[in-house]
């Protein structure tokens, strides 16, 4: 089924299907997944050459992630800010806050690694703790939002089907 995408005043697709298919959402989700997987591997995996390359890839793509994430998150926050507070928005706000702290600490660690004599253990702890929290909260929020949208779509389809059935019955009664 093809849906016509309408844009809000902020330029965000108003229908959920177009919003989830947006290239910005896809890029942000793919980079988020990559950073979560590599972050978990770096922390829990064995020390190896692959782990060192993972640190490098995690750092480079973490810096690349800054622009699309901040762009997406700003647009998304503008769109949902006035919605009622409920469990999906609470996990969204929490995951956004945790992810922002993780990004800030990641930038500081990158700066320290490039231009300092060593990375600070406090910043390393903050990045690790908030990164582990983000690896739980972000997928939880995305899963909750996707399940909510799927249930809402099924409900709308069921209501549309019921209305169509009533219309068909009325048409059959007229003949």
C-alpha positions in Angstrom: 0.0 0.0 0.0 1.4 3.4 -0.9 0.9 6.3 1.4 1.1 9.9 0.5 3.6 11.6 2.8 2.7 15.0 4.2 5.2 17.1 6.0 4.7 19.0 9.2 5.9 22.6 9.4 9.3 21.3 10.7 9.7 19.2 7.5 9.1 15.9 9.2 6.8 13.3 7.6 3.5 13.2 9.5 2.5 9.7 8.6 4.3 7.0 10.5 5.2 4.8 7.5 7.1 7.7 5.8 8.7 8.7 9.1 10.1 5.2 9.7 11.3 5.0 6.1 13.1 8.4 6.2 16.7 8.1 5.1 17.7 10.2 8.2 16.0 7.7 10.5 17.6 4.7 8.7 21.1 6.3 8.9 20.6 7.2 12.5 19.4 3.7 13.4 22.1 1.9 11.5 24.8 4.0 13.1 23.3 3.6 16.5 23.2 -0.2 16.1 26.8 -0.2 14.9 28.0 1.9 17.9 26.1 -0.3 20.3 27.5 -3.5 18.9 31.1 -2.3 18.7 30.8 -0.6 22.1 29.7 -3.9 23.7 32.4 -5.8 21.8 35.1 -3.4 22.9 33.9 -3.7 26.6 33.1 -7.4 26.8 35.2 -8.9 24.0 38.7 -10.2 24.2 41.7 -7.9 23.7 42.8 -8.5 20.2 43.8 -6.7 16.9 40.1 -6.9 15.9 39.2 -5.1 19.2 41.7 -2.4 18.4 40.2 -1.9 14.9 36.8 -1.9 16.5 37.9 1.0 18.8 39.1 2.9 15.7 35.9 2.2 13.8 33.8 3.0 16.8 35.6 6.3 17.3 35.4 7.4 13.6 31.8 6.4 13.1 30.9 7.9 16.5 32.2 11.2 15.2 30.3 10.7 11.9 27.2 9.8 14.0 27.1 13.3 15.7 25.7 15.2 12.7 22.8 12.9 11.7 21.9 12.0 15.3 21.7 15.6 16.4 19.8 16.6 13.3 17.4 13.7 13.7 17.0 14.1 17.5 16.3 17.8 17.2 13.6 17.2 14.6 12.1 14.3 16.5 12.0 16.2 19.8 10.3 19.2 18.1 7.7 16.7 16.7 6.9 14.9 20.0 7.5 17.6 22.6 3.8 18.4 23.0 2.6 14.8 23.1 1.3 13.5 26.4 3.9 11.8 28.6 3.7 8.0 28.5 6.0 5.1 28.6 7.3 5.4 25.0 8.1 9.1 25.5 9.7 8.4 28.9 12.1 5.8 27.4 12.7 8.2 24.5 13.6 11.1 26.7 15.8 8.9 28.9 17.6 7.3 26.0 18.1 10.7 24.3 19.6 12.1 27.5 21.8 9.0 28.1 22.9 9.1 24.4 23.8 12.8 24.6 26.0 12.2 27.6 27.6 9.2 25.9 28.3 11.4 22.8 29.8 14.2 24.8 32.0 11.9 26.8 33.0 10.1 23.5 34.0 13.5 22.0 36.1 14.3 25.1 37.7 10.9 25.0 38.5 11.3 21.3 40.0 14.7 22.0 42.1 13.3 24.9 43.3 10.4 22.8 44.3 12.6 19.9 45.8 15.6 21.7 46.5 14.5 25.3 49.0 12.1 26.9 46.2 9.8 28.0 42.4 9.5 28.4 40.9 10.5 31.7 39.6 7.6 33.8 36.5 9.6 34.9 35.5 10.3 31.3 36.1 6.7 30.4 33.9 5.6 33.2 31.1 8.1 32.2 31.3 6.9 28.5 31.2 3.3 29.5 28.4 3.6 32.0 26.2 5.8 29.9 27.1 3.7 26.8 25.9 0.5 28.5 22.7 2.3 29.6 22.2 3.5 26.0 22.7 0.0 24.7 19.6 -1.0 26.7 17.4 2.1 26.5 17.7 3.0 22.8 16.7 -0.4 21.5 13.9 -0.5 24.2 12.5 2.8 23.0 12.7 1.9 19.3 11.1 -1.5 19.9 8.3 0.2 22.0 7.7 2.8 19.3 7.6 0.2 16.5 5.2 -2.1 18.5 2.9 0.9 19.3 2.9 1.9 15.6 2.2 -1.6 14.5 -0.7 -2.0 17.0 -2.1 1.4 15.9 -1.9 0.5 12.2 -3.7 -2.8 12.8 -6.4 -1.0 14.8 -6.9 1.6 12.0 -7.0 -1.2 9.4 -9.6 -3.1 11.5 -11.7 0.0 11.9 -11.5 0.7 8.2 -12.4 -2.9 7.4 -15.4 -2.7 9.7 -16.6 0.6 8.1 -16.2 -1.0 4.7 -18.2 -4.0 5.7 -21.0 -1.8 7.0 -21.0 0.2 3.7 -21.1 -3.1 1.7 -24.0 -4.3 3.9 -25.9 -1.1 3.4 -25.3 -1.2 -0.4 -26.5 -4.8 -0.5 -29.7 -3.9 1.4 -30.5 -1.1 -1.1 -30.5 -3.5 -4.0 
